[in-house]
């Protein structure tokens, strides 16, 4: 009878991180698309959100593009670096906490559409952070 369990830990680890890699691809694409949208359409985005300074939207968009690049560079590594995964999960958690802190700090700062957008993206980011963490834990 033949065993189907790989004796090579790198191959086994990569198989176990298949789910995590897919979640990271989603995270990277979401960051890239959001970053491009914010950098290119800063003025309409700022107006929708109720932000007076479109430059702030451009800076956030460029930061999201940098995060996307980091994610796709991380995906090239075999096996996935634990420090990078912890940084990505921690960054997503910090984004969620910051989003809700922004809402609590000054509820009158944003438009109603802006408040809704912040809440929706915070919940989506929390989901991504959870699935990244779950994928990492499953693959260990």
Secondary structure, DSSP 8 states (H G I E B T S, - for coil): ----S-S-HHHHHHHHTHHHHHHHHHHHHHHHHHHHHHHHSHHHHHHHHT-S-HHHHHHHHHHHHHHHHHHHHHHHSSS--HHHHHHHHHHHHHHHHHHHHHHHH-TTSS-HHHHHHHHHHHHHHHHHHHHHHHHHHHH-
